[in-house]
Amino acid sequence: MNENMPEINRFQTTKTLLTESAENQLLPAAQICLIQHGDIVLSESVGKIDQQDQFIPTSNLTLFDLSSITKVFTAAAWLKLVDREAIRLDDPLFSLFNEFTGQRPVLTTGWQQVTDFNMEQAGQSALKVDASRITFRQLLRHSSGLPSSLELFLCENSQQAKETVLHTPFAYPPDSNLINSDIGYMLLGWAIEYLCDTNLSAAIDDLILNPLHLEETGFRPLEFSSNAPLPHPAEGIAPTKDLRWRNKWLRGEVNDKNCAFFNGVTGHAGLFSTAADLAAFGQAFLDGSDFMKPETLFAMTHSQAVSKDGRLQYGLGFQLWSDDPTASFAALSSETFGHSGINESCFWVDPQRELVIAFLSNQGLNQCQQAMSVPFTSQLVRAILEDLQ
């Protein structure tokens, strides 16, 4: 990849949008990296971060919480294991998790956000699912029927939380709809640990980060029993906040509460990275890449399942383009794939344009009280396309 800096006068619309949004405190801190035809064409940072009681400018090496974008790295790691024939896509979870079996109720409302659902209601449920038939492919494409999330951080300890996941009921009949499921990707993370006989952080390093030379990307494992803070890079880490469970601003500590409860390392969240590393990761999924077998890359980036309303579709790990006009990728080509995260972060790969867009921010800290009529990432994508004309 050519890392020469692009011409200074390019992408003025995009730069102006980012700069003005930072000045208006809509974006406390943000990074963007664009790769087109294998070259970095834009790499910018805006805003400031609160680092040890002083404000320092955001740099291209400032780390951001990837939040749900972590799932794509987990999916890629799992599929690398498929390529190595350590597991098969259509193997059932039961093959690795003996507890994931038996007839379980489908509870469509009122329980997904609590750890102790109503057992009487569960027993009366007319719909049942045979948990032993759920496959890893269904987890990867978010069609397993598992709930989006559970309040696992309210459990007494991580073992109880893991048991809750392994015995959870279903939110809908498998393959009847799509729900982006943190629970499914937690299971994938534990399965990777089992197959690799190591922790997920080391497995992701071996399978994804080291082969792609993503030196700024990684988990930040938490040890709540220790008062020693994790080291921070000189360029800082963009803060987020949790005013519900931890009741504090978070500096280098994963925002997702369930991930933090599992010490910051799970299959659905926990990675920190830069926009440049994220863009380089996206480049590995374009034509000509030898990162995975061609059939594996195709399965990740082409439709595996579609939601009931037709507005949402997934490959394996990647969200795919749809005609939903409210989506940030709506202006991109119909071949586009990627994933979004909290704080208006997004990661899109448009093969038709040979374009990778990686945008990270901590927009959730903004002091601007005026609601945006159009999501910022939608405005950003349109600005990028205008500059590319």
Summary of the structure (lengths in Angstrom):
residues: 389
radius of gyration: 20.5
end to end distance: 22.4
largest distance: 65.5
contacts: 1298
relative contact order: 0.18
helix: 31%
strand: 19%
